[in-house]
Amino acid sequence: MSDPIGKCRSNYFKVKDKSAFEAWILEFDVDLVWSEDRVAFLGNADDGGIPDRFASEDDLETVSLEEDLHQYLEDGEVCVVFNVGSERLRVLWGGAVAIHSSGATVSVRLDDIYELARTTFEMANRPSPAEY
């Protein structure tokens, strides 16, 4: 068995205050990529998840990038984050979340295809999983 490996990244989006955004997001394990007035982030964790962190060394409460990011987005902006990973080719996973400046989110997972196929093709059971 091998160690799972994954990555995440966002699209490019606009933020209200570049300095405040950088001070906040660089507390997570990410790299920033600027393109003119838009920014994207690349996750450095190998688990492929959307980064989170502990509130402090003494406070083990989790601070979620996904839950708090909307506060930094310009009005009407949407940050889309893709995350993918694998344990060799034994199992693959992935998904995406879109975060609107209002705080509303929508998400999809690769695993959603099984139920979508079952209902679309009127199958009694879901297709077998793409894993071993």
C-alpha positions in Angstrom: 0.0 0.0 0.0 1.3 3.5 -0.8 0.8 6.9 0.8 -2.1 8.9 -0.6 -1.0 12.0 -2.5 -3.2 14.9 -3.6 -3.1 18.6 -4.5 -5.5 21.5 -4.7 -5.6 24.8 -6.5 -7.9 27.6 -7.2 -9.0 29.7 -10.1 -7.9 33.3 -10.3 -10.2 35.7 -8.4 -10.3 39.3 -7.2 -9.9 40.3 -3.5 -11.0 43.5 -1.7 -7.8 44.2 0.1 -4.6 42.5 -1.2 -2.6 43.1 2.0 -5.3 41.8 4.4 -5.9 38.8 2.1 -2.2 37.9 1.9 -1.8 38.2 5.7 -4.7 35.9 6.3 -4.2 33.2 3.6 -0.4 32.8 4.1 -1.2 31.4 7.5 -2.3 28.3 5.5 0.0 26.0 3.6 -0.4 27.7 0.2 1.5 29.5 -2.4 0.0 32.5 -4.1 0.1 33.3 -7.9 -0.8 36.8 -9.0 -2.0 37.7 -12.5 -2.5 41.4 -12.7 -5.3 42.1 -10.2 -6.3 38.5 -9.7 -4.9 35.8 -7.4 -4.9 32.0 -7.3 -3.6 29.7 -4.5 -1.9 26.4 -4.8 -2.1 24.0 -1.8 1.1 22.5 -0.5 -0.3 19.7 1.6 0.0 16.3 0.1 -3.5 15.2 1.2 -5.2 17.1 -1.6 -7.7 18.7 0.7 -8.6 22.4 0.9 -6.2 23.8 3.4 -7.1 24.4 7.0 -5.1 25.1 10.1 -5.3 25.2 13.9 -6.3 28.5 15.5 -3.0 28.6 17.4 -0.5 26.3 19.1 -2.6 26.3 22.2 -6.0 26.2 20.5 -6.6 23.1 18.4 -9.9 24.5 16.9 -9.7 24.2 13.1 -9.8 27.4 11.0 -11.2 26.6 7.6 -10.0 28.4 4.5 -13.2 27.3 2.7 -15.5 28.8 5.4 -13.7 32.1 5.7 -12.4 32.9 2.2 -15.6 34.7 1.1 -14.9 37.6 3.5 -11.9 38.6 1.3 -13.5 38.3 -2.1 -14.7 41.3 -4.1 -18.5 41.5 -4.4 -19.7 39.1 -7.0 -16.4 37.2 -7.2 -16.3 33.4 -7.1 -13.3 31.3 -6.0 -13.3 27.8 -7.4 -11.1 25.2 -5.7 -10.3 21.9 -7.3 -8.8 19.1 -5.2 -7.6 15.8 -6.6 -5.6 12.9 -5.2 -4.8 9.2 -5.5 -3.3 6.3 -3.7 -1.3 5.2 -6.7 -4.1 4.2 -9.1 -5.8 2.0 -6.6 -8.2 4.8 -5.6 -8.7 8.3 -7.0 -10.7 11.1 -5.5 -11.5 14.7 -6.3 -13.9 17.4 -6.2 -14.5 21.1 -6.5 -16.1 23.8 -4.5 -17.2 27.3 -5.7 -17.2 29.9 -3.0 -19.2 33.1 -3.7 -18.4 36.5 -2.0 -21.8 36.2 -0.2 -20.6 33.1 1.6 -22.7 30.7 -0.4 -21.0 27.6 -1.7 -21.7 24.7 -4.2 -19.7 21.6 -4.5 -19.3 18.4 -6.5 -17.2 15.2 -5.9 -16.0 12.7 -8.5 -17.9 10.0 -6.6 -21.2 11.8 -7.5 -20.9 10.2 -10.9 -22.0 6.8 -9.5 -25.4 8.1 -8.4 -25.8 10.3 -11.5 -25.2 7.2 -13.7 -27.6 5.1 -11.7 -30.4 7.6 -12.1 -29.7 8.8 -15.6 -29.5 5.2 -17.0 -32.3 3.9 -14.7 -30.1 1.3 -13.1 -31.2 -0.7 -10.1 -27.7 -0.5 -8.6 -24.9 2.0 -8.8 -22.0 1.0 -11.2 -19.0 -0.7 -9.6 -16.4 1.7 -8.2 -13.3 2.7 -10.2 -10.9 1.3 -7.6 -9.5 -2.0 -6.3 
